[in-house]
Amino acid sequence: MELPHIFLTLGALFLLGLAADQIGHRTRLPRVTLLLLCGIAVGSSGLDLLPTGTGLWYEFLSIAALTMVAFLLGSSLSIKNLRRYGITIVAISLSVVIVTVLVVGVGLWAIGVEFGLALILGAIATATDPAATRDVIQQTDPDAPFAKTLSGIVAVDDAWGILAFSLVIVVVGLLNGHGSAAGLLDAVWEVGGAILLGVAIGWPSAYLTGRLSDGEPLQTEALGIVFLCAGIALWLEVSFLIAGMTAGAIIVNFARHHSKAFHEIEHLQWPFMMLFFILAGASLDVSALTTVGLIGLGYIVLRIVARIVGGWIGATVSNAPVEARPWYGLALLPQAGVAVGIALLASEEFPAYAETIITVTIGTTVAFELLGPAATLYALRKALGKR
């Protein structure tokens, strides 16, 4: 792409994102859905206005934006919040993952899907979209107890999801006669290695950042930590989401001299997020919705039921406020890149299932990306007592 086209495209996308952002502020529509719709409109499923090569920006923007989101979600895991909401966070996040695997897996098997394939799709259904969920939280009242608990759940549930997916891969492999524990070991490294990396980056950052500007980390420091964390995580082949979340949690708990450790990341992340969601929308193949068939429809219905039931069970077990219990699962409906990523891994592991896995995951991800943020916003408003 030529240099003038790059600047013209960036300028147009920022202004388009600003328009969507302002509409979101003035209506009850989630900004995420509006940005995704803008991306669909200008992408290949719409008017096809983006220059060739724009899609190459998506991988960089997604990793940068999601690592920033992970840092900010990690900040919700402060000792103060964990003392108050920790049991609820763990109970709901575990319950939602377990119930999702069981309900989606057994439900699809009951309608005729091969048992191994049904279990894999159930494991894929555990993935959420932390970026979309956090943005909707920011659009309401991020300091409310329900919102703080939801932020903590989103911060940790992908770790449970990765472990559940890897365990299912091992089980299905054994059922098909070619399983091994290698997949589970890979998951342990992806999660455990990411936690170690987050500690290795977060611990010194907690003490070294914010020394030059009266307790406020500089933008340069914030960007340096985010990019360093993402780059090393990719190099070590561990989860950059979990690494970022861990580093954020370490900094918020040990940086005693910071007045607001994540102030600069909060300022920086929105332009990245804006471009990320627009390009995510542009990359969506809306026609995939027409190919999901009965399995895809079953997956969508079962995943919605599983999230609501799992959230309610976890909230009840942890003695969460009664009025909030029905809304945790509904708030966890967004599904995005993590689901597609583990679907690709599953299709490589089980080539016989590959076409169905990819078709169902991509088609249902389009549906949940568009409808999920609206469900999250509705759940938040109901839980917060708003109309």
C-alpha positions in Angstrom: 0.0 0.0 0.0 1.3 3.4 -0.9 2.1 6.0 1.8 -0.8 8.4 0.9 -3.3 5.5 1.0 -2.1 4.6 4.5 -2.7 8.0 5.9 -6.0 8.5 4.0 -7.2 5.1 5.3 -6.1 5.7 8.9 -7.7 9.2 8.9 -11.0 7.9 7.5 -11.1 4.9 9.9 -10.4 7.2 12.9 -13.2 9.5 11.9 -15.6 6.6 11.2 -14.7 5.2 14.7 -15.3 8.6 16.3 -18.8 8.8 14.7 -19.6 5.3 16.0 -18.2 6.2 19.4 -20.4 9.3 19.6 -23.6 7.4 18.5 -22.8 4.8 21.2 -22.6 7.6 23.8 -25.9 9.1 22.8 -27.9 5.8 22.5 -28.1 2.5 24.3 -26.2 0.7 21.5 -22.9 -0.9 22.4 -19.9 1.0 20.8 -18.3 -2.4 19.9 -21.3 -3.5 17.8 -21.4 -0.1 16.0 -17.7 -0.3 15.3 -18.0 -3.9 14.0 -20.9 -2.8 11.8 -18.8 0.1 10.4 -16.1 -2.5 9.6 -18.6 -4.8 7.9 -19.9 -1.8 5.8 -16.4 -0.8 4.5 -15.0 -4.4 4.4 -15.4 -7.2 1.8 -18.8 -8.1 3.1 -20.0 -4.6 2.4 -18.8 -1.8 0.1 -15.2 -3.2 -0.1 -13.7 0.3 0.4 -10.5 -0.7 2.2 -7.3 -0.7 0.2 -5.5 -4.0 -0.4 -3.1 -4.7 2.5 -5.2 -3.1 5.2 -5.9 -6.6 6.6 -2.2 -6.9 7.4 -2.6 -4.3 10.1 -5.2 -6.4 11.9 -2.9 -8.9 13.6 -0.6 -6.2 15.1 -3.6 -4.1 16.2 -5.4 -7.1 17.7 -2.4 -8.2 19.8 -1.6 -4.6 20.9 -5.2 -3.8 21.8 -5.9 -7.1 23.5 -2.7 -6.9 25.6 -3.7 -3.4 26.8 -7.2 -4.8 27.6 -5.5 -7.7 29.5 -3.4 -5.2 31.6 -6.6 -3.2 32.5 -8.5 -6.4 33.3 -5.6 -7.4 35.5 -6.0 -4.2 37.5 -9.5 -5.5 38.5 -7.6 -8.3 40.4 -6.4 -6.1 43.2 -6.2 -7.6 46.6 -9.0 -5.3 47.7 -11.3 -6.5 44.9 -10.3 -10.2 45.4 -11.1 -10.0 49.1 -14.5 -8.6 48.3 -15.3 -10.5 45.1 -12.7 -13.2 44.7 -14.9 -16.2 45.6 -17.6 -15.0 43.2 -15.1 -14.4 40.4 -13.6 -17.9 40.7 -16.9 -19.7 41.2 -18.7 -18.1 38.3 -15.7 -18.3 35.9 -15.2 -22.0 36.6 -18.9 -22.8 36.6 -19.5 -21.0 33.2 -16.6 -22.9 31.6 -17.6 -26.4 33.0 -21.3 -25.9 32.2 -20.6 -24.6 28.7 -18.5 -27.6 27.8 -21.1 -30.0 29.2 -24.3 -28.3 27.9 -23.0 -27.5 24.4 -21.1 -30.8 24.0 -23.9 -33.1 25.3 -26.6 -30.9 23.6 -25.0 -31.2 20.1 -24.4 -34.9 20.6 -28.1 -35.3 21.4 -29.1 -33.7 18.1 -26.9 -36.1 16.2 -23.4 -34.6 16.1 -20.5 -37.1 16.6 -19.5 -37.2 20.3 -15.9 -36.2 19.8 -16.8 -33.3 17.5 -19.6 -32.2 19.9 -17.1 -32.1 22.8 -14.6 -30.0 20.8 -17.3 -27.5 19.9 -18.3 -27.4 23.5 -14.7 -26.5 24.5 -14.5 -23.8 21.8 -17.7 -22.3 23.2 -15.9 -21.5 26.4 -13.9 -18.7 24.8 -15.1 -15.1 25.4 -14.1 -11.7 24.0 -12.4 -9.7 26.7 -12.1 -6.6 24.6 -15.8 -6.3 23.8 -16.9 -7.1 27.3 -14.6 -4.6 28.9 -15.6 -1.9 26.5 -19.3 -2.4 27.3 -18.4 -2.3 31.1 -16.7 1.0 30.5 -19.8 2.3 28.8 -21.9 1.8 31.9 -20.6 2.0 35.5 -17.2 0.3 35.8 -17.0 0.9 39.6 -20.2 -0.9 40.4 -19.8 -4.3 42.2 -21.4 -6.2 39.4 -19.1 -4.6 36.8 -16.0 -5.2 39.0 -16.9 -8.8 39.4 -17.5 -9.2 35.7 -14.1 -7.7 34.9 -12.5 -10.2 37.2 -14.4 -13.1 35.6 -13.4 -12.0 32.1 -9.7 -11.6 33.3 -9.5 -15.3 34.4 -12.0 -17.3 32.3 -9.8 -17.6 29.2 -7.2 -19.4 31.3 -9.8 -21.9 32.5 -11.1 -22.2 28.9 -7.6 -23.0 27.5 -7.1 -25.7 30.0 -10.6 -27.1 29.4 -10.0 -27.1 25.6 -6.7 -28.9 26.0 -8.2 -31.5 28.3 -11.0 -32.1 25.8 -8.5 -32.5 23.0 -6.7 -35.2 24.9 -10.0 -37.0 25.7 -11.2 -36.9 22.1 -7.8 -38.1 20.9 -8.0 -41.1 23.3 -11.6 -41.8 22.1 -10.3 -41.7 18.5 -7.3 -43.9 19.3 -4.5 -41.4 18.8 -4.5 -39.3 21.9 -1.5 -38.2 24.1 -0.9 -35.9 27.0 1.1 -33.5 24.8 -1.9 -31.2 24.3 -2.5 -30.8 28.0 1.2 -30.1 28.6 1.1 -27.5 25.9 -1.8 -25.8 27.7 0.0 -26.0 31.0 2.9 -24.2 29.4 0.7 -21.7 27.6 -1.0 -20.7 30.9 1.8 -21.3 33.4 4.5 -19.8 31.2 2.3 -16.7 30.6 1.8 -16.3 34.4 5.5 -16.6 35.0 6.2 -14.0 32.2 3.6 -11.7 33.6 5.3 -11.9 37.1 8.7 -11.4 35.5 7.5 -8.2 33.7 5.1 -6.9 36.3 7.3 -7.2 39.4 10.1 -4.9 38.3 7.5 -2.6 36.5 5.7 -2.1 39.8 8.8 -0.6 41.3 10.5 1.1 38.4 7.6 2.8 36.6 6.1 6.1 37.7 9.4 7.3 39.2 9.8 10.1 36.7 6.4 11.9 36.9 5.1 12.0 40.5 3.6 8.5 40.6 2.1 8.5 37.1 3.8 6.1 34.6 4.6 7.8 31.3 3.0 6.9 28.0 6.4 5.6 26.9 6.6 3.4 29.9 3.1 2.1 29.4 3.7 1.3 25.7 7.1 -0.3 26.5 5.6 -2.7 29.0 2.7 -3.6 26.8 4.8 -4.3 23.7 7.5 -6.0 25.6 4.9 -8.3 27.3 3.2 -9.1 24.0 6.5 -9.7 22.1 8.0 -12.0 24.6 4.7 -13.9 25.0 4.6 -14.5 21.2 8.2 -15.5 21.2 7.8 -18.0 24.0 4.4 -19.2 22.5 2.4 -18.5 25.7 -0.8 -16.6 26.0 -0.2 -12.8 25.7 -3.7 -12.2 27.2 -2.8 -14.1 30.4 0.7 -12.6 30.5 -0.7 -9.1 30.3 -3.4 -9.8 32.8 -0.9 -11.2 35.3 1.5 -8.3 34.8 -1.4 -5.9 35.4 -2.5 -7.7 38.6 1.1 -7.6 39.9 1.5 -3.9 39.2 -1.8 -2.9 40.7 -1.0 -4.8 43.9 2.7 -3.9 44.4 3.1 -0.4 42.9 2.5 1.5 46.2 3.9 4.8 44.9 1.6 5.0 41.8 -1.4 7.3 42.1 -3.1 5.5 39.2 -0.9 2.9 37.6 -3.1 2.3 34.5 -4.0 5.9 33.7 -1.8 6.1 30.6 -2.8 2.7 29.3 -6.5 3.8 29.6 -5.7 6.9 27.5 -3.7 4.9 24.9 -5.9 1.9 24.4 -9.0 3.5 22.8 -7.4 4.5 19.4 -6.0 1.0 19.2 -9.4 -0.5 20.1 -11.2 1.6 17.7 -9.1 0.5 14.7 -9.1 -3.1 16.0 -12.9 -3.4 16.1 -13.4 -1.8 12.7 -10.8 -4.0 11.1 -12.3 -7.0 13.0 -15.7 -6.2 11.4 -14.0 -5.8 8.0 -12.5 -9.2 8.3 -15.9 -10.9 9.2 -17.4 -13.0 6.5 -21.1 -12.3 7.1 -22.0 -15.0 4.5 -20.7 -17.6 7.0 -23.9 -17.1 8.9 -25.8 -18.7 6.0 -23.7 -21.9 6.2 -23.8 -22.8 9.9 -26.9 -25.0 9.4 -28.5 -27.0 12.2 -25.2 -27.5 14.1 -24.5 -23.8 14.2 -28.0 -22.9 15.3 -27.8 -25.6 18.0 -24.4 -24.2 19.1 -25.8 -20.7 19.4 -28.8 -21.7 21.4 -26.9 -24.1 23.6 -24.1 -21.7 24.3 -26.6 -19.0 25.4 -28.4 -21.4 27.7 -25.0 -22.7 29.1 -23.7 -19.2 29.9 -26.9 -18.2 31.7 -27.2 -21.5 33.6 -23.4 -21.6 34.4 -23.4 -17.9 35.6 -26.4 -18.5 37.8 -25.0 -21.7 39.4 -21.6 -20.0 40.1 -23.3 -16.9 41.5 -25.6 -19.0 43.7 -22.7 -21.2 45.0 -20.7 -18.0 45.8 -23.7 -16.3 47.4 -23.6 -13.4 45.0 -26.4 -10.8 45.3 -29.7 -12.5 44.3 -30.7 -9.7 41.9 -27.4 -10.1 40.0 -27.4 -13.9 39.6 -29.4 -14.1 36.3 -27.2 -11.6 34.5 -23.6 -12.9 34.8 -23.9 -15.5 32.1 -25.7 -13.2 29.7 -23.0 -10.7 30.1 -20.4 -13.3 29.0 -21.8 -13.9 25.5 -19.3 -12.1 23.3 -17.0 -14.5 21.4 -14.2 -13.5 19.1 -10.6 -14.3 18.1 -9.7 -16.7 20.9 -12.5 -19.0 19.7 -11.3 -18.9 16.1 -7.7 -19.5 17.3 -8.5 -22.6 19.3 -10.8 -23.8 16.5 -7.8 -23.7 14.1 -5.8 -25.7 16.6 -8.5 -28.3 16.8 -8.9 -28.5 13.1 -5.2 -29.3 12.7 -5.4 -31.9 15.4 -8.5 -33.6 13.9 -8.6 -33.0 10.1 -11.7 -35.1 9.8 -13.6 -32.5 11.8 -11.9 -29.5 10.3 -14.5 -28.3 7.9 -17.3 -28.4 10.4 -15.3 -26.9 13.2 -14.1 -23.9 11.1 -17.5 -23.3 9.5 -19.5 -23.4 12.8 -16.9 -21.4 14.7 -16.6 -18.6 12.1 -20.4 -18.4 11.5 -21.3 -18.3 15.2 -18.5 -15.9 16.1 -20.0 -13.4 13.6 -23.4 -13.8 15.4 -21.9 -13.5 18.9 -19.7 -10.6 18.0 -22.7 -8.6 16.7 -25.3 -9.7 19.4 -23.0 -10.4 22.3 -22.1 -6.8 23.2 -25.8 -5.9 23.2 -26.5 -8.8 25.6 -23.7 -7.7 27.8 -25.0 -4.1 27.9 -28.5 -5.3 28.6 -27.3 -7.5 31.5 -25.2 -4.7 33.0 -28.1 -2.3 32.9 -30.5 -4.8 34.5 -27.9 -5.8 37.1 -27.3 -2.1 37.9 -31.0 -1.4 38.1 -31.2 0.7 35.0 -33.8 0.7 32.3 
